[in-house]
Amino acid sequence: MFSREFLQFFCLYRGSAIAKIIGHNVVKHSEQFETQVSMWVFEELIDGKKLTEIINETHENVKYLPNHKLPENVVSYFSAVPLKLMPF
């Protein structure tokens, strides 16, 4: 079983990397999968702008995966539940 700290770290820092991989793969296999990939993000302000807006406009998670472009089929939505309150 994974610790809460590990799961929080994994979700925060690896979610964008996983979304990037899944985004590329569903496009390659669009006959088998829906092509839009939803990525839930805890809403944070970065230089006064919502992180979800930054991700959807620039296709980059500038806080947790900077300098890596996400595929255009990855769409971020904000999660109303902070990660520290999730039951794992």
C-alpha positions in Angstrom: 0.0 0.0 0.0 1.3 3.5 -0.8 1.6 6.2 1.8 -0.6 9.4 1.6 2.6 11.4 1.0 3.6 9.3 -2.0 0.2 9.5 -3.6 0.1 13.2 -3.1 3.5 13.6 -4.7 2.6 11.2 -7.5 -0.6 13.0 -8.3 0.9 16.5 -8.2 4.1 15.9 -10.1 3.3 13.0 -12.4 -0.3 13.7 -13.4 0.7 16.0 -16.2 3.4 13.5 -17.5 0.8 10.8 -17.5 -1.8 13.0 -19.3 0.9 13.8 -21.9 1.5 10.1 -22.6 -2.1 9.2 -22.7 -2.9 12.2 -24.9 -0.4 11.1 -27.5 -1.5 7.5 -27.3 -5.3 8.1 -27.7 -4.6 10.2 -30.8 -2.6 7.3 -32.3 -5.4 4.9 -31.5 -8.4 7.2 -32.1 -10.3 4.3 -33.6 -10.4 2.7 -30.2 -10.5 5.7 -27.8 -12.1 9.1 -27.4 -9.4 11.6 -28.2 -10.1 14.1 -25.5 -8.2 13.5 -22.3 -9.5 15.2 -19.1 -6.9 16.2 -16.5 -8.2 17.3 -13.1 -6.0 20.0 -11.5 -6.2 21.6 -8.1 -6.8 25.3 -8.9 -3.9 27.5 -8.1 -3.0 31.0 -9.1 0.2 31.5 -11.0 1.1 35.1 -11.4 -2.5 36.0 -10.9 -3.9 33.6 -13.5 -5.7 30.3 -12.9 -3.5 27.2 -13.5 -6.2 25.5 -15.5 -6.5 28.5 -17.8 -2.7 28.5 -18.4 -2.7 24.8 -19.2 -5.6 25.1 -21.6 -4.2 28.1 -23.4 -0.5 27.2 -23.5 -0.8 23.4 -23.2 1.9 23.5 -20.5 1.7 22.9 -16.8 4.1 25.6 -15.9 4.1 24.7 -12.2 4.5 20.9 -12.1 5.8 20.1 -15.6 7.5 23.2 -17.0 9.0 23.2 -20.5 7.0 20.2 -21.7 4.1 20.8 -24.0 0.9 18.8 -23.4 -1.0 17.5 -26.5 -3.8 19.8 -27.6 -6.3 17.1 -26.8 -5.5 17.3 -23.0 -8.0 19.6 -21.4 -7.6 20.6 -17.7 -10.5 21.1 -15.3 -10.2 22.3 -11.8 -10.8 19.9 -8.9 -12.8 21.4 -6.0 -11.2 19.0 -3.6 -7.7 19.8 -2.4 -5.4 16.8 -2.8 -4.7 16.7 1.0 -8.4 16.1 1.6 -8.7 13.1 -0.8 -9.3 9.8 1.0 -6.1 7.9 0.1 
